[in-house]
Amino acid sequence: MAIITLTTDFGEKDYFAGATKGAIYSELPDVKIVDISHSVSPFNIPEAAYIIQNAYKSFPKGSIHIIGIDSEINPENKHIAIKLDEHYFICANNGIMSMICSEIAPEKIVEINIHDKIQTSFPVLDVFVKVACHIARGGTLEVIGKSISEIKPIKNIVPYVNDDKTQIIGSIIYIDNYGNVVTNIKRGFFETVQKGRKFEISARNYTFKKIYNKYSDIVNFEIPENKRNDEGRKLVVFNSGDFLEIAVYKSNSATVGSASTLLGLGLMDTVSVNFIPEPVLPKGIEIPENITKAADY
């Protein structure tokens, strides 16, 4: 049974998501439809890219992913279908897929060209559904489009690194339901630049010198629970998608606050990482045998 997923900025109030599902079932009554999210901020391409990148891998190979964000066709916003990592993606060529494609090379990209047969002001319903159902029936991408080699890039997808590799400047690309802020700095990128050095992570007027493995690592469980005051403590982690995230333990915007509200951080705000060089010892000073690194001084 084919699986078709939906990621859109339609929200829950309007008929758009329901109509899209109805159109799919009208063509393929036995298909399985999964809603990834309909709560993407309107026209927020980086947010949609982050969501689909971290969701699609949990689905079986061969799944078909419709992404309905900024999908109105115009001369600068064509439609594409991509086969990548044995999954299919159908969306506008507006940068949404560039985050995934920067890490995994697409097997095939086509620019959809069936629009002359379909008059529409609702391309997700009328075009993307047709393409998804065609693929679900075993159809090839060449039938619905012409092959292209490149897609439109997304802005600020890669963090900036200065020439002497002492600083990373990243951007906040996503704020989750808990108010945690997610940057575009991935673990592998961070560690490649870090090379074992100590660091300071700065966001507005806050500085962090440690990255925790998980949120609860900030808690000292040796202290009795009624004497701890851990809720609302700020921390940095690499989240489940391996993105650097500034969080608040058990955050709640209505009570203890969140990283976004407490630190005043919003989308595309800057987060910087400064790497601290190891101290250079004066000539003639030898390192004692029980000290293995200059950073231990």
C-alpha positions as a Markdown table, in Angstrom:
| # | Residue | x | y | z |
|---|---|---|---|---|
| 1 | Met | 0.0 | 0.0 | 0.0 |
| 2 | Ala | 1.4 | 3.4 | -1.0 |
| 3 | Ile | 2.0 | 6.1 | 1.6 |
| 4 | Ile | 1.5 | 9.7 | 0.8 |
| 5 | Thr | 2.4 | 12.3 | 3.4 |
| 6 | Leu | 1.3 | 16.0 | 3.6 |
| 7 | Thr | 3.3 | 18.9 | 5.0 |
| 8 | Thr | 1.6 | 22.3 | 4.5 |
| 9 | Asp | 0.9 | 25.7 | 5.9 |
| 10 | Phe | -2.9 | 25.1 | 5.5 |
| 11 | Gly | -3.7 | 25.1 | 9.2 |
| 12 | Glu | -6.7 | 23.3 | 10.6 |
| 13 | Lys | -9.5 | 25.9 | 10.0 |
| 14 | Asp | -9.8 | 25.9 | 6.3 |
| 15 | Tyr | -10.9 | 23.2 | 3.9 |
| 16 | Phe | -7.6 | 22.9 | 2.1 |
| 17 | Ala | -6.1 | 19.9 | 3.9 |
| 18 | Gly | -9.4 | 18.0 | 3.8 |
| 19 | Ala | -9.9 | 18.7 | 0.2 |
| 20 | Thr | -6.4 | 17.5 | -0.7 |
| 21 | Lys | -7.0 | 14.2 | 1.1 |
| 22 | Gly | -10.3 | 13.8 | -0.6 |
| 23 | Ala | -8.8 | 14.2 | -4.0 |
| 24 | Ile | -6.1 | 11.6 | -3.2 |
| 25 | Tyr | -8.7 | 9.1 | -2.0 |
| 26 | Ser | -10.8 | 9.7 | -5.1 |
| 27 | Glu | -7.9 | 8.5 | -7.2 |
| 28 | Leu | -6.5 | 5.9 | -4.8 |
| 29 | Pro | -9.1 | 4.6 | -2.3 |
| 30 | Asp | -6.6 | 2.2 | -0.7 |
| 31 | Val | -3.7 | 4.7 | -0.2 |
| 32 | Lys | -2.5 | 5.6 | 3.3 |
| 33 | Ile | -2.3 | 9.3 | 3.9 |
| 34 | Val | -0.2 | 10.7 | 6.8 |
| 35 | Asp | -0.3 | 14.3 | 8.0 |
| 36 | Ile | 3.2 | 15.4 | 9.0 |
| 37 | Ser | 2.1 | 18.9 | 9.8 |
| 38 | His | -0.4 | 21.5 | 8.6 |
| 39 | Ser | 0.9 | 24.1 | 11.1 |
| 40 | Val | 4.0 | 25.4 | 9.2 |
| 41 | Ser | 4.1 | 29.2 | 9.6 |
| 42 | Pro | 2.6 | 30.7 | 6.3 |
| 43 | Phe | 5.2 | 30.7 | 3.5 |
| 44 | Asn | 8.0 | 29.8 | 5.9 |
| 45 | Ile | 10.3 | 27.8 | 3.7 |
| 46 | Pro | 13.2 | 27.1 | 6.2 |
| 47 | Glu | 10.6 | 25.9 | 8.8 |
| 48 | Ala | 9.1 | 23.5 | 6.2 |
| 49 | Ala | 12.5 | 22.3 | 5.1 |
| 50 | Tyr | 13.5 | 21.5 | 8.7 |
| 51 | Ile | 10.3 | 19.6 | 9.4 |
| 52 | Ile | 10.4 | 17.5 | 6.3 |
| 53 | Gln | 14.1 | 16.7 | 6.6 |
| 54 | Asn | 13.6 | 15.3 | 10.1 |
| 55 | Ala | 10.3 | 13.5 | 9.4 |
| 56 | Tyr | 10.7 | 11.7 | 6.1 |
| 57 | Lys | 13.4 | 9.2 | 7.2 |
| 58 | Ser | 10.9 | 7.6 | 9.6 |
| 59 | Phe | 8.7 | 6.5 | 6.7 |
| 60 | Pro | 9.3 | 3.4 | 4.5 |
| 61 | Lys | 11.3 | 3.6 | 1.3 |
| 62 | Gly | 9.1 | 4.5 | -1.6 |
| 63 | Ser | 6.9 | 7.0 | 0.4 |
| 64 | Ile | 5.6 | 10.0 | -1.4 |
| 65 | His | 5.8 | 13.4 | 0.3 |
| 66 | Ile | 3.6 | 16.3 | -0.8 |
| 67 | Ile | 4.9 | 19.7 | 0.5 |
| 68 | Gly | 2.4 | 22.5 | 0.1 |
| 69 | Ile | 4.3 | 25.7 | 1.0 |
| 70 | Asp | 4.3 | 28.7 | -1.4 |
| 71 | Ser | 3.1 | 26.5 | -4.2 |
| 72 | Glu | 1.4 | 28.9 | -6.5 |
| 73 | Ile | 3.2 | 28.5 | -9.9 |
| 74 | Asn | 4.8 | 31.6 | -11.5 |
| 75 | Pro | 7.9 | 32.2 | -13.7 |
| 76 | Glu | 10.1 | 32.2 | -10.6 |
| 77 | Asn | 8.4 | 29.4 | -8.7 |
| 78 | Lys | 8.1 | 26.3 | -10.8 |
| 79 | His | 7.0 | 22.8 | -9.5 |
| 80 | Ile | 9.4 | 19.9 | -9.1 |
| 81 | Ala | 9.3 | 16.2 | -8.2 |
| 82 | Ile | 12.5 | 14.6 | -6.8 |
| 83 | Lys | 13.5 | 11.1 | -6.1 |
| 84 | Leu | 16.0 | 11.1 | -3.2 |
| 85 | Asp | 17.1 | 8.5 | -0.7 |
| 86 | Glu | 14.4 | 6.2 | -2.3 |
| 87 | His | 11.7 | 8.6 | -1.3 |
| 88 | Tyr | 9.7 | 11.0 | -3.6 |
| 89 | Phe | 9.1 | 14.7 | -2.9 |
| 90 | Ile | 6.6 | 16.9 | -4.7 |
| 91 | Cys | 6.8 | 20.7 | -4.1 |
| 92 | Ala | 7.6 | 24.1 | -5.5 |
| 93 | Asn | 11.2 | 24.8 | -6.5 |
| 94 | Asn | 11.5 | 27.5 | -3.9 |
| 95 | Gly | 14.4 | 26.1 | -1.7 |
| 96 | Ile | 12.4 | 23.7 | 0.4 |
| 97 | Met | 14.4 | 20.7 | -0.8 |
| 98 | Ser | 17.8 | 22.3 | -0.7 |
| 99 | Met | 18.4 | 21.5 | 3.0 |
| 100 | Ile | 18.0 | 17.7 | 2.3 |
| 101 | Cys | 19.8 | 17.9 | -1.0 |
| 102 | Ser | 22.8 | 19.5 | 0.6 |
| 103 | Glu | 23.4 | 16.2 | 2.5 |
| 104 | Ile | 22.0 | 13.6 | 0.1 |
| 105 | Ala | 22.4 | 13.8 | -3.7 |
| 106 | Pro | 19.0 | 13.4 | -5.5 |
| 107 | Glu | 18.7 | 10.4 | -7.8 |
| 108 | Lys | 16.4 | 12.4 | -10.2 |
| 109 | Ile | 14.8 | 15.8 | -10.4 |
| 110 | Val | 12.1 | 16.8 | -12.9 |
| 111 | Glu | 10.4 | 20.1 | -13.5 |
| 112 | Ile | 6.7 | 19.2 | -13.6 |
| 113 | Asn | 5.1 | 20.2 | -17.0 |
| 114 | Ile | 1.6 | 18.8 | -16.9 |
| 115 | His | 0.1 | 22.2 | -16.1 |
| 116 | Asp | -1.1 | 22.8 | -19.7 |
| 117 | Lys | -3.6 | 19.9 | -19.1 |
| 118 | Ile | -4.8 | 21.3 | -15.7 |
| 119 | Gln | -6.3 | 24.7 | -15.0 |
| 120 | Thr | -5.9 | 25.4 | -11.4 |
| 121 | Ser | -5.6 | 28.0 | -8.7 |
| 122 | Phe | -4.9 | 25.3 | -6.1 |
| 123 | Pro | -1.9 | 23.4 | -7.3 |
| 124 | Val | -1.4 | 21.2 | -4.3 |
| 125 | Leu | -4.9 | 19.8 | -4.9 |
| 126 | Asp | -4.9 | 19.7 | -8.7 |
| 127 | Val | -1.2 | 19.2 | -9.6 |
| 128 | Phe | 0.7 | 17.7 | -6.7 |
| 129 | Val | -2.1 | 15.1 | -6.0 |
| 130 | Lys | -2.0 | 14.0 | -9.7 |
| 131 | Val | 1.7 | 13.6 | -9.6 |
| 132 | Ala | 1.7 | 11.7 | -6.3 |
| 133 | Cys | -1.0 | 9.3 | -7.4 |
| 134 | His | 0.9 | 8.7 | -10.7 |
| 135 | Ile | 4.0 | 7.8 | -8.7 |
| 136 | Ala | 2.0 | 5.6 | -6.3 |
| 137 | Arg | 0.7 | 3.6 | -9.3 |
| 138 | Gly | 4.3 | 2.9 | -10.3 |
| 139 | Gly | 4.6 | 5.7 | -12.9 |
| 140 | Thr | 8.0 | 7.3 | -13.7 |
| 141 | Leu | 9.0 | 10.9 | -13.1 |
| 142 | Glu | 9.8 | 11.4 | -16.8 |
| 143 | Val | 6.2 | 11.1 | -17.7 |
| 144 | Ile | 5.2 | 14.2 | -15.7 |
| 145 | Gly | 8.2 | 16.4 | -16.1 |
| 146 | Lys | 11.5 | 17.2 | -17.8 |
| 147 | Ser | 14.8 | 16.4 | -16.1 |
| 148 | Ile | 16.8 | 19.2 | -14.5 |
| 149 | Ser | 20.1 | 19.1 | -12.7 |
| 150 | Glu | 19.7 | 21.9 | -10.1 |
| 151 | Ile | 17.2 | 23.3 | -7.7 |
| 152 | Lys | 16.8 | 26.7 | -6.2 |
| 153 | Pro | 18.9 | 27.1 | -3.0 |
| 154 | Ile | 17.6 | 28.3 | 0.3 |
| 155 | Lys | 19.1 | 31.3 | 1.9 |
| 156 | Asn | 21.2 | 31.0 | 5.1 |
| 157 | Ile | 21.2 | 27.2 | 4.9 |
| 158 | Val | 24.9 | 27.0 | 5.7 |
| 159 | Pro | 26.4 | 28.8 | 8.8 |
| 160 | Tyr | 29.2 | 31.2 | 8.3 |
| 161 | Val | 32.8 | 30.3 | 9.4 |
| 162 | Asn | 35.5 | 33.0 | 9.6 |
| 163 | Asp | 38.8 | 32.5 | 7.8 |
| 164 | Asp | 40.8 | 31.4 | 10.9 |
| 165 | Lys | 38.1 | 28.9 | 11.9 |
| 166 | Thr | 37.6 | 30.5 | 15.4 |
| 167 | Gln | 33.9 | 31.4 | 15.0 |
| 168 | Ile | 30.7 | 29.9 | 13.5 |
| 169 | Ile | 27.8 | 32.3 | 13.0 |
| 170 | Gly | 24.5 | 30.5 | 12.6 |
| 171 | Ser | 20.8 | 31.4 | 12.3 |
| 172 | Ile | 17.7 | 30.3 | 14.0 |
| 173 | Ile | 15.6 | 28.4 | 11.4 |
| 174 | Tyr | 12.9 | 26.9 | 13.6 |
| 175 | Ile | 11.0 | 27.4 | 16.9 |
| 176 | Asp | 9.3 | 24.3 | 18.1 |
| 177 | Asn | 6.1 | 23.8 | 20.0 |
| 178 | Tyr | 7.9 | 24.2 | 23.3 |
| 179 | Gly | 9.6 | 27.4 | 22.3 |
| 180 | Asn | 13.0 | 25.9 | 21.9 |
| 181 | Val | 15.0 | 27.6 | 19.2 |
| 182 | Val | 16.8 | 25.5 | 16.5 |
| 183 | Thr | 19.8 | 26.8 | 14.6 |
| 184 | Asn | 21.2 | 25.7 | 11.2 |
| 185 | Ile | 24.4 | 24.4 | 12.9 |
| 186 | Lys | 24.5 | 20.7 | 12.7 |
| 187 | Arg | 26.6 | 18.4 | 15.0 |
| 188 | Gly | 28.9 | 17.2 | 12.2 |
| 189 | Phe | 29.6 | 20.7 | 11.0 |
| 190 | Phe | 30.2 | 22.0 | 14.6 |
| 191 | Glu | 32.6 | 19.2 | 15.4 |
| 192 | Thr | 34.6 | 19.6 | 12.1 |
| 193 | Val | 35.3 | 23.2 | 12.9 |
| 194 | Gln | 35.7 | 22.7 | 16.7 |
| 195 | Lys | 38.5 | 20.1 | 16.5 |
| 196 | Gly | 38.2 | 19.5 | 20.3 |
| 197 | Arg | 38.5 | 23.1 | 21.4 |
| 198 | Lys | 36.5 | 24.7 | 24.2 |
| 199 | Phe | 33.8 | 27.1 | 23.1 |
| 200 | Glu | 31.3 | 29.7 | 24.0 |
| 201 | Ile | 27.8 | 29.8 | 22.4 |
| 202 | Ser | 26.3 | 33.3 | 22.4 |
| 203 | Ala | 22.7 | 34.3 | 21.7 |
| 204 | Arg | 21.8 | 37.9 | 22.5 |
| 205 | Asn | 23.1 | 38.5 | 26.1 |
| 206 | Tyr | 23.3 | 34.9 | 27.0 |
| 207 | Thr | 26.4 | 32.7 | 26.9 |
| 208 | Phe | 26.7 | 28.9 | 27.1 |
| 209 | Lys | 29.9 | 26.9 | 27.6 |
| 210 | Lys | 28.5 | 23.4 | 27.5 |
| 211 | Ile | 26.3 | 21.2 | 25.2 |
| 212 | Tyr | 24.3 | 18.6 | 27.0 |
| 213 | Asn | 23.5 | 15.1 | 25.5 |
| 214 | Lys | 19.8 | 15.4 | 26.5 |
| 215 | Tyr | 17.6 | 17.9 | 28.3 |
| 216 | Ser | 17.4 | 16.1 | 31.6 |
| 217 | Asp | 21.2 | 16.1 | 31.9 |
| 218 | Ile | 21.0 | 19.6 | 33.4 |
| 219 | Val | 19.2 | 18.0 | 36.5 |
| 220 | Asn | 21.2 | 16.9 | 39.5 |
| 221 | Phe | 19.1 | 13.9 | 40.5 |
| 222 | Glu | 21.1 | 13.5 | 43.7 |
| 223 | Ile | 19.2 | 16.5 | 45.1 |
| 224 | Pro | 15.7 | 15.6 | 46.4 |
| 225 | Glu | 13.0 | 16.6 | 43.9 |
| 226 | Asn | 11.3 | 18.9 | 46.3 |
| 227 | Lys | 14.5 | 20.9 | 46.7 |
| 228 | Arg | 15.3 | 21.2 | 43.1 |
| 229 | Asn | 14.4 | 24.2 | 40.9 |
| 230 | Asp | 15.2 | 22.9 | 37.4 |
| 231 | Glu | 12.2 | 23.9 | 35.4 |
| 232 | Gly | 13.1 | 27.0 | 33.4 |
| 233 | Arg | 16.8 | 26.4 | 33.4 |
| 234 | Lys | 18.4 | 27.3 | 30.0 |
| 235 | Leu | 20.6 | 24.8 | 28.2 |
| 236 | Val | 22.1 | 23.8 | 24.8 |
| 237 | Val | 21.7 | 20.4 | 23.2 |
| 238 | Phe | 22.0 | 18.8 | 19.8 |
| 239 | Asn | 18.4 | 17.7 | 19.2 |
| 240 | Ser | 17.1 | 14.5 | 17.7 |
| 241 | Gly | 17.8 | 15.9 | 14.2 |
| 242 | Asp | 21.4 | 16.8 | 15.3 |
| 243 | Phe | 20.8 | 20.5 | 15.1 |
| 244 | Leu | 22.2 | 22.8 | 17.7 |
| 245 | Glu | 19.3 | 23.9 | 19.9 |
| 246 | Ile | 18.9 | 26.4 | 22.7 |
| 247 | Ala | 16.2 | 25.1 | 25.1 |
| 248 | Val | 14.6 | 25.6 | 28.5 |
| 249 | Tyr | 14.1 | 22.5 | 30.6 |
| 250 | Lys | 10.4 | 21.6 | 30.7 |
| 251 | Ser | 9.6 | 24.9 | 29.0 |
| 252 | Asn | 6.2 | 26.3 | 29.0 |
| 253 | Ser | 5.6 | 29.8 | 27.7 |
| 254 | Ala | 2.6 | 30.3 | 30.1 |
| 255 | Thr | 4.6 | 29.4 | 33.2 |
| 256 | Val | 8.4 | 29.0 | 33.3 |
| 257 | Gly | 8.8 | 30.5 | 29.9 |
| 258 | Ser | 10.7 | 29.2 | 26.8 |
| 259 | Ala | 14.0 | 29.8 | 25.1 |
| 260 | Ser | 12.3 | 32.0 | 22.6 |
| 261 | Thr | 10.4 | 34.2 | 25.1 |
| 262 | Leu | 13.1 | 34.3 | 27.9 |
| 263 | Leu | 16.0 | 35.0 | 25.6 |
| 264 | Gly | 14.0 | 37.1 | 23.1 |
| 265 | Leu | 15.0 | 34.9 | 20.2 |
| 266 | Gly | 13.1 | 34.7 | 16.9 |
| 267 | Leu | 13.5 | 33.2 | 13.4 |
| 268 | Met | 16.7 | 34.2 | 11.6 |
| 269 | Asp | 18.3 | 35.7 | 14.7 |
| 270 | Thr | 22.0 | 35.1 | 15.0 |
| 271 | Val | 23.6 | 32.5 | 17.3 |
| 272 | Ser | 27.4 | 32.5 | 17.3 |
| 273 | Val | 30.0 | 29.9 | 18.5 |
| 274 | Asn | 33.4 | 31.2 | 19.5 |
| 275 | Phe | 36.2 | 28.6 | 19.8 |
| 276 | Ile | 38.8 | 29.2 | 22.5 |
| 277 | Pro | 42.4 | 28.5 | 21.4 |
| 278 | Glu | 44.6 | 26.4 | 23.6 |
| 279 | Pro | 47.0 | 28.6 | 25.6 |
| 280 | Val | 50.6 | 28.7 | 24.2 |
| 281 | Leu | 53.1 | 28.0 | 27.0 |
| 282 | Pro | 56.2 | 30.2 | 27.2 |
| 283 | Lys | 59.4 | 28.7 | 26.0 |
| 284 | Gly | 61.3 | 26.7 | 28.5 |
| 285 | Ile | 58.2 | 25.5 | 30.4 |
| 286 | Glu | 57.6 | 21.8 | 30.3 |
| 287 | Ile | 54.3 | 20.2 | 30.7 |
| 288 | Pro | 54.2 | 17.9 | 33.9 |
| 289 | Glu | 53.7 | 14.2 | 33.1 |
| 290 | Asn | 50.3 | 14.1 | 34.9 |
| 291 | Ile | 48.9 | 16.9 | 32.6 |
| 292 | Thr | 48.1 | 15.8 | 29.1 |
| 293 | Lys | 46.7 | 19.0 | 27.6 |
| 294 | Ala | 47.6 | 22.6 | 27.8 |
| 295 | Ala | 43.9 | 23.3 | 28.5 |
| 296 | Asp | 44.3 | 21.6 | 31.9 |
| 297 | Tyr | 46.4 | 24.5 | 33.2 |
